[in-house]
Every structure is written in structure tokens, then in C-alpha cells.
């Protein structure tokens, strides 16, 4: 830690240097990394942990009938389990036309749409929220689904069609927590000195879930005002305890906690609830005592989609009662279609404290400012 411009341990002057850095695109080597694990003399539990950390996703192909009879390309951030849940419904009603999922982070997918002239994507599902505002409007086609009126959330501009909610949470390793002799019940607890270097988060500037977690902390520690001095004073202290432990993907956060690398991570509930329910690794899902936000996740049509009519049918189906019922039963999601319950692994909505002052509209309008402010504060902690 830097104190008065010098290292607190050795007293040497701290200066900033620009250094070259290598970035490895692990997705290019994911299959090789997984295959080579078979030849290593590791216990099976460790191999499984490594495979989870690598996080390779092959996507899925689902056959369903459309009026055009062609392949519908779906860019997505959703996992294979959710894809399988959709497959079960699609194949029941639409067995004759091919649907192709291509999985990646929403930032990577958006970049591909904007920069790749050969991109043939029709729809995007997952990873985009109301708080994104007009960030992606340039690549989206407005559309109002046939059953949009039955959803709890609506986009007045018509770009985002909200179908479920992903609550943000703290994912805790109870074994490490108990070893440290501390409690982790909310954001305030993240400032405990015992947690320095034992917290993991993705980068809010590049990860949609990490950005939502940042918003939760700002509302919770800023007395409902995300741009208050109190909110950003907390972020400064949090960044000191984070100690530079920033994950390159959301999956590295919850897998890092489950594997015992970190005591707590800032994440979203779907994968964390699943890890907790399986009981194979020490994982506890904690909804911050200060409160959480309730952001709607969306499905949308890409501007100039090659199969526009089929894309509209896809959006309509995602919002249908049967689709949302099937997905809610199989996954840890909170449907936005009224009257559909969550599964038994999840805490009911009414038992979770939400922020009364949260405004997706405000966050959307100030997202660039919030991200820049966060980056500025990160740089200040490095000085």
C-alpha cells in the first residue's frame, strides 16, 4: 500500500511506469487446455476446478420451424443450461428449423456486430440491461413483443425486451470466512482488513454484472445516492481491500471463490445459487444487507437481421408463458412475466431488500460518467 508517496513496508518512493503487457486470448486455447488436463496426474476434483476456471462454452444448436425455414443466429451470454432449457421447449413446438447459439461476453459480441461485415447474427439474448441506456441502440432493431404487456418491465424506446431479472449478490466461501473469523453480510463487511487481497471482482468498465454490482455498492453505501461523496469514499476504501484482484470474466469470480482462491466475490445469483445448491464446493450466496438492485435482463433483435420475421418469433417465444415457466424451473432466474414463480433453490423476491431510490433511467443516463469516475478512482489508488 502507498502511504504519502512511499511504500508502507520498505519506505521506497513509489513512481508510475509504463510497461508492456501481454494479453492472452484464452478462448483460442480453451479446448487444448481442457484436453491436456487428461494427461496430468491431478486428483479429479482439481481437474474439474481447472475446467470450470477455463470456462469453455460450446453453445448449442436448437431446431425449430420458422416461416423462412433458415438458420437463426443467436448471440448470447447465457450458459449451456439455459440453452438446453430453451431447446426442450423449442423442439417440442418447432422441430424443423435450425437455431445456432454463439456465446461470449456482451462486450465482445457487440464489438463483433459493429466491426465484422460478415456478421449474420439475428438476435442477442442476455447481458444487456435497462441501465445500458442507448449504449447498444446503434446495433439494435426496435421491436415490441406480442406479449410484452404481460411483463413487469418495459422499454419505452422498444429496443430492449425484458424477460428475467439477474440479482447481484456476494458469493462467499464460508470455510475461508470462518478461518478469518469474520462475518460477510453486506458491502460494509468488504472493508474488513482481514479481507484485503481475498476479494475478487470483474471490471465494471467491461463487465455488465460487475457494473451492476458497482451500482449496488454505490446505492447501498451512498444512502441511496450513487454519486454522493459517501458512496465514492466507500469505493476508495473497497479498492484498497480489493488490492487489484480483478477477474477477466464473470465466471472467474464465482469459480475463484468456490475453488478457495478468494473468500468473497461480487457476482450475480444464477451460477452462484447453482453452486450452493449442488453442495460440492463451499459456496454461500449472500444478498447485501444494505440492499440490492433489480435489473431486468433482455432479448433484442439486431438491426438488419437476415431473418427478421424469425427473429421476431424468437423474441415472442422467449416471453411466452411456457418458455418462461420452463426456464424458471430449470434455472436460477426470476421471470418478468407475471404469475411465474422461481424455483425452490432461490430466495423469494419478497425476502430480498431492494433499494427504493434505484432508477434504471438515471443509471442509463449517467453510465459513462459512473464508469469514468470508477476508472479515475482506480487510478488514484495506484498512485
C-alpha positions in Angstrom: 0.0 0.0 0.0 1.2 3.5 -0.8 1.4 6.0 2.1 2.5 9.6 1.5 4.1 8.6 -1.8 6.2 5.8 -0.4 5.8 2.0 0.1 4.4 1.4 3.6 6.7 -1.6 4.1 10.1 -0.6 2.8 9.8 3.2 2.6 10.9 3.4 -1.1 9.5 6.1 -3.3 6.6 4.9 -5.4 6.6 6.0 -9.1 4.5 5.2 -12.1 6.0 3.4 -15.0 4.5 2.4 -18.3 5.3 -1.3 -19.1 4.5 -3.6 -22.0 1.8 -6.2 -21.2 0.8 -9.4 -22.9 -2.8 -10.3 -23.2 -3.7 -13.9 -24.0 -7.0 -14.8 -25.6 -7.7 -17.9 -23.6 -10.7 -18.8 -25.7 -8.3 -19.6 -28.6 -6.7 -22.3 -26.5 -9.5 -23.4 -24.2 -10.1 -26.9 -25.8 -6.4 -27.7 -25.8 -6.1 -26.7 -22.2 -9.0 -28.9 -21.3 -7.8 -31.9 -23.4 -4.3 -31.8 -21.9 -5.7 -32.0 -18.3 -6.4 -35.7 -19.0 -2.7 -36.4 -19.1 -1.9 -34.7 -15.8 -1.5 -36.6 -12.6 -4.0 -34.4 -10.7 -6.9 -35.5 -8.5 -10.2 -35.3 -10.3 -11.5 -32.5 -8.1 -8.7 -30.3 -9.1 -9.2 -31.1 -12.8 -12.9 -30.2 -12.5 -11.9 -26.9 -10.9 -9.5 -26.1 -13.7 -12.1 -26.9 -16.3 -14.5 -24.6 -14.6 -11.9 -21.8 -14.5 -11.2 -22.2 -18.2 -14.9 -21.9 -18.7 -15.1 -23.1 -22.3 -18.7 -22.9 -23.8 -19.6 -24.6 -27.0 -23.1 -23.2 -27.3 -25.9 -25.3 -28.6 -28.0 -25.8 -31.7 -31.8 -26.0 -31.4 -34.1 -26.9 -34.3 -37.4 -25.0 -34.7 -39.7 -24.1 -37.5 -40.0 -20.5 -38.8 -41.8 -19.0 -41.7 -38.5 -18.6 -43.5 -37.1 -22.0 -42.8 -33.5 -20.8 -42.4 -30.9 -20.8 -39.6 -31.4 -18.2 -37.0 -28.2 -17.0 -35.4 -28.4 -16.0 -31.7 -25.6 -14.2 -30.0 -25.8 -14.9 -26.2 -24.2 -14.6 -22.8 -26.5 -17.2 -21.3 -25.0 -20.6 -20.3 -25.5 -24.0 -21.8 -28.0 -25.0 -19.1 -30.3 -22.2 -20.1 -29.8 -23.0 -23.8 -30.8 -26.6 -23.0 -33.9 -25.4 -21.2 -34.9 -23.4 -24.3 -34.1 -26.4 -26.5 -36.6 -28.6 -24.7 -39.3 -26.1 -25.4 -38.3 -25.2 -29.0 -38.0 -28.8 -30.1 -41.5 -29.6 -28.8 -43.2 -27.0 -30.9 -40.7 -26.1 -33.7 -38.6 -29.1 -34.8 -37.9 -28.2 -38.4 -35.6 -25.2 -38.5 -32.1 -24.7 -37.2 -31.1 -22.2 -34.5 -27.4 -21.5 -33.8 -26.2 -20.0 -30.5 -22.8 -18.2 -30.4 -21.6 -17.5 -26.8 -19.4 -14.7 -25.5 -19.4 -11.7 -23.3 -21.8 -8.9 -24.3 -18.9 -6.5 -25.0 -17.2 -8.9 -27.3 -20.5 -9.7 -29.1 -21.3 -6.1 -29.6 -17.9 -5.4 -31.0 -18.3 -8.3 -33.4 -21.6 -6.9 -34.6 -20.2 -3.4 -35.1 -16.9 -4.4 -36.8 -17.5 -7.7 -38.7 -19.1 -7.0 -42.0 -19.8 -10.8 -42.4 -21.7 -10.9 -39.1 -25.0 -12.7 -39.7 -26.5 -12.5 -36.2 -30.2 -12.1 -35.8 -30.8 -11.7 -32.1 -28.9 -11.1 -28.8 -30.2 -12.7 -25.6 -28.7 -11.9 -22.1 -26.1 -9.4 -20.9 -28.0 -6.2 -21.8 -29.8 -4.3 -19.1 -32.0 -1.2 -18.9 -29.1 0.6 -17.2 -27.2 0.3 -20.5 -29.4 3.0 -21.9 -28.6 3.8 -25.5 -25.2 2.1 -25.4 -26.3 -0.6 -27.9 -29.1 1.3 -29.8 -26.9 1.6 -32.9 -26.9 -2.2 -33.4 -30.4 -3.0 -32.3 -33.8 -3.0 -34.1 -36.8 -1.7 -32.0 -39.5 -4.3 -31.6 -42.4 -4.8 -29.2 -43.2 -8.4 -28.4 -46.6 -9.8 -28.8 -46.9 -10.4 -25.0 -44.8 -7.5 -23.8 -47.7 -6.1 -21.9 -47.7 -9.2 -19.6 -44.1 -8.5 -18.5 -43.2 -6.4 -15.3 -40.6 -4.3 -17.1 -40.9 -2.4 -20.4 -38.6 -0.3 -22.5 -40.4 2.8 -23.8 -37.9 3.1 -26.7 -38.6 -0.5 -27.7 -35.0 -1.7 -28.1 -34.8 -4.0 -25.0 -37.4 -6.7 -24.4 -37.1 -7.7 -20.7 -37.7 -11.3 -19.8 -36.0 -12.0 -16.5 -34.0 -10.5 -13.6 -30.5 -11.2 -12.5 -30.0 -10.1 -8.9 -26.5 -9.2 -8.0 -25.0 -10.9 -4.9 -22.0 -11.6 -2.8 -20.6 -15.1 -3.3 -18.9 -16.3 -0.1 -16.6 -19.2 0.7 -17.8 -20.0 4.2 -14.7 -22.1 5.0 -12.3 -19.2 4.3 -14.7 -16.8 6.0 -14.7 -18.9 9.2 -10.9 -19.3 9.1 -10.6 -15.5 9.0 -13.1 -15.3 11.9 -15.2 -12.6 10.3 -18.8 -12.0 9.1 -19.8 -11.2 5.5 -23.3 -9.9 5.4 -23.1 -6.8 3.2 -21.0 -4.2 1.5 -19.7 -2.7 4.7 -18.1 -6.0 5.6 -15.9 -5.9 2.5 -13.8 -3.2 4.2 -12.7 -5.6 6.9 -8.8 -5.5 6.8 -8.8 -9.3 7.1 -10.3 -9.4 3.5 -7.5 -7.4 1.8 -6.4 -9.4 -1.2 -9.1 -12.0 -0.6 -11.9 -10.3 -2.6 -12.5 -10.8 -6.4 -14.5 -8.7 -8.8 -14.7 -8.3 -12.6 -14.1 -4.9 -14.1 -17.2 -2.7 -14.1 -15.9 -0.9 -17.2 -16.0 -4.1 -19.2 -18.4 -6.5 -17.4 -22.2 -5.9 -17.2 -22.5 -7.9 -14.0 -19.6 -6.1 -12.4 -21.1 -2.8 -13.3 -24.4 -3.8 -11.7 -22.5 -4.8 -8.6 -20.8 -1.4 -8.5 -24.2 0.3 -8.8 -25.4 -1.8 -5.8 -22.5 -0.7 -3.7 -22.9 3.0 -4.7 -26.6 3.0 -3.7 -26.1 0.9 -0.6 -23.2 3.0 0.8 -24.3 6.3 -0.6 -27.6 6.5 1.3 -29.5 6.0 -1.9 -27.4 8.5 -3.9 -24.9 6.7 -6.2 -22.9 9.9 -6.9 -22.6 11.1 -3.3 -19.3 11.7 -1.6 -20.1 8.9 0.9 -20.6 6.4 -2.0 -17.3 7.1 -3.6 -15.4 7.3 -0.3 -16.6 3.8 0.2 -15.4 2.8 -3.2 -11.9 4.1 -2.5 -11.7 2.0 0.7 -13.1 -1.0 -1.2 -10.5 -0.7 -3.9 -7.7 -0.7 -1.3 -9.1 -4.0 0.0 -9.7 -5.4 -3.5 -5.9 -5.0 -3.9 -6.0 -5.2 -7.7 -7.8 -8.6 -7.8 -9.8 -8.0 -11.0 -11.1 -11.0 -12.9 -11.2 -11.0 -16.7 -14.6 -12.7 -16.7 -17.7 -13.1 -14.5 -17.1 -16.9 -14.3 -13.6 -16.4 -12.8 -15.3 -14.6 -9.9 -17.6 -17.3 -8.6 -15.2 -20.1 -9.6 -12.4 -18.4 -7.8 -14.4 -18.3 -4.6 -15.7 -21.8 -5.0 -12.2 -23.1 -5.6 -10.9 -21.4 -2.4 -8.8 -18.8 -4.1 -10.9 -15.9 -2.6 -13.1 -15.5 0.4 -15.8 -13.4 -1.3 -16.6 -12.2 -4.8 -19.1 -9.7 -6.4 -21.2 -11.7 -8.8 -24.8 -12.5 -10.0 -27.0 -15.1 -8.5 -27.7 -17.7 -11.2 -24.4 -19.6 -11.2 -23.8 -18.8 -7.5 -27.2 -20.3 -6.4 -26.4 -23.4 -8.6 -23.0 -23.9 -6.9 -24.6 -23.5 -3.5 -27.4 -26.0 -4.3 -25.0 -28.6 -5.6 -23.1 -28.5 -2.4 -19.9 -29.9 -3.9 -17.9 -26.8 -3.1 -18.0 -24.4 -0.1 -20.3 -21.6 -1.5 -22.8 -19.3 0.2 -24.9 -16.8 -1.6 -25.4 -13.5 0.3 -27.7 -10.7 -0.7 -26.1 -7.5 0.8 -27.8 -6.3 4.0 -27.8 -2.8 2.7 -29.9 -3.9 -0.3 -29.7 -4.8 -4.0 -31.0 -3.6 -7.3 -33.5 -5.5 -9.5 -32.2 -5.1 -13.1 -34.2 -6.6 -16.0 -32.2 -8.7 -18.5 -33.3 -8.5 -22.1 -33.5 -10.1 -25.5 -33.3 -8.0 -28.6 -33.2 -8.1 -32.4 -30.1 -6.9 -34.2 -30.5 -4.2 -36.7 -30.7 -5.5 -40.3 -31.1 -9.1 -39.0 -31.0 -11.5 -42.1 -34.1 -13.4 -40.8 -36.2 -10.6 -39.3 -39.5 -12.5 -39.2 -37.9 -15.4 -37.5 -36.1 -13.1 -35.0 -39.4 -11.6 -34.0 -40.9 -15.1 -33.4 -37.9 -15.9 -31.2 -38.4 -12.8 -29.1 -42.1 -13.6 -28.8 -41.4 -17.1 -27.7 -38.8 -16.2 -25.1 -41.5 -14.1 -23.4 -44.2 -16.8 -23.7 -45.6 -18.4 -20.6 -44.4 -21.9 -21.4 -40.8 -20.7 -22.2 -40.5 -18.6 -19.1 -42.0 -21.4 -16.9 -39.6 -24.0 -18.3 -36.6 -21.7 -17.9 -37.6 -20.7 -14.4 -38.0 -24.3 -13.3 -34.6 -25.3 -14.7 -32.6 -22.2 -13.9 -32.0 -19.7 -11.1 -33.7 -16.8 -12.8 -36.5 -14.5 -11.8 -39.1 -14.4 -14.7 -40.6 -11.0 -15.5 -43.8 -12.5 -16.8 -46.3 -12.0 -14.1 -47.5 -15.1 -12.2 -44.5 -17.4 -12.8 -42.7 -18.5 -9.6 -39.0 -19.0 -9.1 -37.6 -22.5 -8.4 -37.2 -23.9 -4.9 -33.4 -23.2 -4.8 -34.0 -19.4 -4.8 -35.0 -17.0 -2.0 -38.4 -15.5 -2.8 -38.4 -11.9 -4.2 -40.3 -10.6 -1.1 -37.5 -11.7 1.2 -34.8 -9.6 -0.6 -34.2 -6.0 0.3 -34.3 -3.7 -2.7 -33.3 0.0 -3.0 -36.3 2.3 -3.1 -34.4 5.0 -4.8 -32.9 2.9 -7.6 -33.6 4.3 -11.1 -32.5 2.4 -14.2 -33.2 5.5 -16.2 -30.8 7.6 -14.1 -28.1 4.9 -14.3 -28.5 4.7 -18.1 -28.2 8.4 -18.5 -25.1 8.6 -16.2 -23.4 5.3 -17.1 -20.5 6.8 -18.9 -19.9 9.3 -16.0 -20.1 6.5 -13.4 -17.6 4.3 -15.4 -15.2 7.2 -15.8 -15.4 8.1 -12.2 -14.7 4.5 -11.2 -11.7 4.3 -13.5 -10.4 7.6 -12.1 -10.7 6.2 -8.5 -8.9 3.0 -9.5 -6.0 5.1 -10.9 -5.9 7.2 -7.8 -5.5 4.1 -5.6 -2.5 3.2 -7.7 -0.7 6.5 -7.2 
